[in-house]
Amino acid sequence: MMYKTQIITSLSLCAASLVAYLGCSEKANSSAQDGLFPISIQLDWVAEPEHGGLYTAKALGYFEDEGLDVTLVQGGTGSYSLNKVGANIAQVGQADSTSVVMATANGAPLINIAAVFQQDPSAMMLQASNPITEWKELDGKTIMARPEWPFLPYVQKQYNITLEVIPQNFQLQRLIQDPSFIQQGFYIAEPFYVEQQGVDLKYLYVWDAGFDAYTSLFTNKRFAREHPEELKALLRALKKGYIEYVEGDPTPAHEIMLKINPKVTPEYLAWSRNQIINEKLHRGNPSAGFFADYLEITAERFQKQIDQLVELEVIEADTITAKDVMTAEFLPVE
C-alpha cells in the first residue's frame, strides 16, 4: 500500500469525521448506562504478541478499572489505521511512528501519544549462509520490501548504496528456498515460520542503521483536546498491561489471541514474546544508546525522525516540529 493512499482529502476527512463522531456519540450514550467511556483502538496487524499489553489490559480488566470500555480492532493488510483515527472512526491507532509523522506533515490531524516498542522491529532477513553481514554490503542487491517504506531511501543514502526492490508480498517460500534471497520482515514474526522449515536466519536490524522509529500509539488531535483524562486513563491501564505481559503472565492475552486469530499457535506466541523480551523492545536496548520507561516517547527522538525525513526530502523542511507530531502529556506519571 503506497503511503499516499493513506492520506484522505480534507473534505472527505471532515465528512467522515462528522459521521464517525455521530456514530461514536451513539455508542457513548449506549455505554453511559454502565458508566464506561468507549474507546476503539485500531491495531496495525492481527492479534499477536506485539499487542500483548493491550490484550492483557483487556483480559484482566485494567481498562474497566479506569472507567473505559475499550474495543481492540484487529488490523491487517488494508487496515487504514491512519485514516480511521484521522476520521475518528477509531480513537487510537497503532503504526510505525514515521508513517504518523508523514501523515501529519501532509495535514492529517494525528498525534503520537505513546510507544508500543521503543525500536521498530523491522529487519532484513537473510539465510545464515549468506555472506552479507552489514548494510553497506547490500549495494546493488535485490531485496523484497515495501516500496513505500521510508527506511529504503534512508539506508541507501546513509551507506551510499543502490538497492533493487521487489514489492513485498508477505510470502516466505523464496526466502526458504533461495540462500541468496533477502526480504524485509518483522523480527518478532516471520522468522518463526522460516525456522520451522529448518532454515537458519540472520538479520540486518533497522535500529543498527540509525533509523530512529518507534512503533507508536496515536490519536486524533480533536479527541486529544476533548478527552485528555480518558487518554491518561487508557495509558495508565496499558502500562500495567505491558508490565504484566512482559514481566509476568502472558496467558490471559494469549488465550484471547488464540481465540480470535486462528493463524497463531501457542508455540508461535511464546516464541514471539521471547523475541520482544530478548531485544528489550518495550524499554529500548541499551546497545542503542538509551533505556526508556514503558510507553515513553520524547520530543528529541521525534525531532530526529523529522530531520531524517526532511533530509531524505520525504517531507518539506519547516513543515512540522516535534510538538506537532507528539505529546507526552498523557503518559503515566509515577
ROZABA-838367 format. One line per 4 residues: their letters; for each residue x, y, z of C-alpha. Coordinates in steps of 0.1 Angstrom, whole numbers. Example, Ala and Ser with C-alpha at 12.3 -4.5 7.8 and 13.67 -1.06 7.14 Angstrom:
as) 123 -45 78; 137 -11 71
This chain:
mmyk) 0 0 0; 16 33 -11; 18 59 16; -3 84 -4
tqii) -33 61 -3; -34 66 35; -39 104 31; -75 114 25
tsls) -86 148 13; -96 175 38; -132 175 25; -135 137 28
lcaa) -119 137 62; -143 163 76; -173 144 63; -160 111 76
slva) -152 127 109; -188 140 113; -203 106 105; -179 89 128
ylgc) -184 115 156; -222 109 155; -217 72 155; -193 73 184
seka) -217 96 202; -244 69 199; -220 43 213; -211 66 241
nssa) -248 70 250; -253 33 250; -223 28 272; -232 56 296
qdgl) -255 32 315; -226 12 328; -205 43 333; -177 33 309
fpis) -163 56 283; -159 39 249; -126 39 230; -118 19 199
iqld) -82 11 191; -73 1 155; -44 -23 156; -18 -24 128
wvae) -20 -62 124; -39 -93 135; -37 -101 172; -1 -111 181
pehg) 24 -105 209; 32 -70 197; -3 -62 211; 3 -82 242
glyt) 0 -53 266; -33 -43 251; -49 -77 253; -35 -82 288
akal) -52 -49 300; -84 -61 283; -83 -96 297; -75 -85 333
gyfe) -100 -57 334; -74 -29 337; -93 -7 312; -126 -12 330
degl) -109 -3 363; -101 30 347; -137 36 336; -131 26 299
dvtl) -149 3 275; -120 -5 251; -126 -23 218; -95 -37 201
vqgg) -99 -39 164; -76 -63 146; -57 -49 117; -40 -65 86
tgsy) -34 -55 50; -56 -25 43; -65 -17 79; -60 20 72
slnk) -53 29 108; -42 64 99; -74 72 80; -97 57 107
vgan) -81 76 135; -80 108 114; -117 104 108; -124 94 145
iaqv) -138 61 134; -113 47 158; -100 70 186; -65 54 189
gqad) -43 36 164; -10 17 162; 16 22 134; 52 29 129
stsv) 59 65 140; 74 76 107; 40 69 90; 22 91 115
vmat) 48 119 111; 45 118 74; 7 119 75; 8 148 100
anga) 31 167 76; 5 162 49; -23 176 70; -37 146 89
plin) -50 156 124; -29 130 142; -6 130 172; 16 103 187
iaav) 9 97 224; 29 66 234; 54 39 223; 44 3 220
fqqd) 81 -5 211; 110 18 216; 125 4 184; 109 -6 151
psam) 114 -44 150; 117 -44 112; 147 -61 98; 161 -76 66
mlqa) 161 -114 68; 189 -135 53; 197 -171 54; 226 -177 78
snpi) 248 -189 50; 245 -156 31; 279 -138 32; 264 -104 38
tewk) 269 -91 73; 265 -53 70; 241 -29 55; 267 -14 32
eldg) 272 -49 16; 237 -46 1; 249 -23 -27; 235 -35 -60
ktim) 215 -63 -44; 178 -71 -50; 156 -72 -19; 119 -78 -12
arpe) 104 -49 8; 76 -24 10; 85 1 -17; 69 30 3
wpfl) 90 22 34; 109 54 42; 138 33 56; 147 24 20
pyvq) 158 58 8; 174 64 42; 196 33 41; 207 39 5
kqyn) 217 75 14; 233 65 47; 256 39 32; 258 53 -4
itle) 243 22 -19; 217 13 -45; 190 -13 -40; 167 -31 -64
vipq) 134 -35 -47; 108 -62 -53; 74 -53 -37; 67 -72 -5
nfql) 42 -100 -10; 45 -114 26; 52 -149 12; 83 -167 26
qrli) 88 -195 2; 115 -178 -19; 135 -169 13; 132 -205 24
qdps) 144 -219 -9; 170 -194 -21; 201 -189 1; 209 -156 -16
fiqq) 174 -140 -12; 169 -110 11; 135 -100 25; 120 -74 48
gfyi) 103 -89 79; 93 -83 114; 120 -97 137; 93 -109 161
aepf) 71 -126 135; 81 -141 101; 114 -157 113; 94 -182 133
yveq) 79 -197 102; 111 -198 83; 130 -215 111; 102 -241 113
qgvd) 112 -252 78; 147 -259 91; 163 -227 77; 185 -207 100
lkyl) 184 -169 96; 204 -139 104; 193 -102 104; 203 -67 95
yvwd) 184 -46 121; 169 -13 112; 179 2 146; 216 -6 139
agfd) 214 16 108; 203 46 129; 168 49 117; 151 60 149
ayts) 115 50 147; 91 39 173; 61 15 170; 36 40 184
lftn) 1 47 195; -15 78 181; -48 96 183; -69 123 167
krfa) -59 158 178; -95 168 184; -101 137 205; -69 145 225
rehp) -82 180 231; -116 169 242; -107 138 262; -74 142 279
eelk) -84 124 311; -97 94 292; -64 91 273; -44 93 306
allr) -66 66 320; -61 45 288; -23 47 291; -23 40 329
alkk) -41 8 322; -20 0 292; 13 4 311; 0 -21 337
gyie) -9 -44 309; 25 -43 292; 44 -48 325; 23 -78 333
yveg) 26 -92 297; 64 -88 296; 74 -94 332; 45 -115 344
dptp) 20 -140 330; 12 -137 292; -15 -164 294; -46 -141 296
ahei) -35 -122 265; -25 -154 246; -59 -170 254; -76 -142 236
mlki) -52 -142 207; -57 -180 201; -95 -175 202; -97 -146 177
npkv) -67 -152 154; -68 -188 140; -33 -184 124; -13 -184 156
tpey) -3 -213 178; 8 -214 215; 44 -221 202; 44 -190 180
laws) 30 -168 207; 57 -179 232; 84 -175 206; 74 -140 195
rnqi) 70 -128 231; 105 -141 238; 119 -122 208; 103 -90 223
inek) 118 -96 257; 153 -106 244; 157 -74 224; 140 -53 251
lhrg) 118 -37 226; 94 -23 252; 122 -5 270; 148 1 244
npsa) 180 -19 241; 209 -2 259; 231 -11 229; 211 15 210
gffa) 221 42 235; 191 45 257; 168 27 280; 133 41 284
dyle) 102 35 306; 73 16 292; 53 37 267; 78 66 269
itae) 83 89 240; 105 120 237; 105 152 216; 142 147 209
rfqk) 137 114 192; 107 126 172; 127 157 161; 154 133 149
qidq) 128 114 129; 116 146 113; 151 157 105; 158 124 88
lvel) 127 126 67; 135 162 57; 170 152 47; 155 125 25
evie) 131 150 10; 102 128 21; 87 158 39; 94 195 33
adti) 117 215 57; 100 237 83; 66 220 78; 64 205 113
takd) 83 202 145; 82 176 173; 54 194 191; 32 190 160
vmta) 35 152 160; 38 140 196; 28 148 231; 39 131 264
eflp) 12 148 284; -9 116 286; 19 93 297; 16 78 333
ve) 35 98 359; 49 76 387
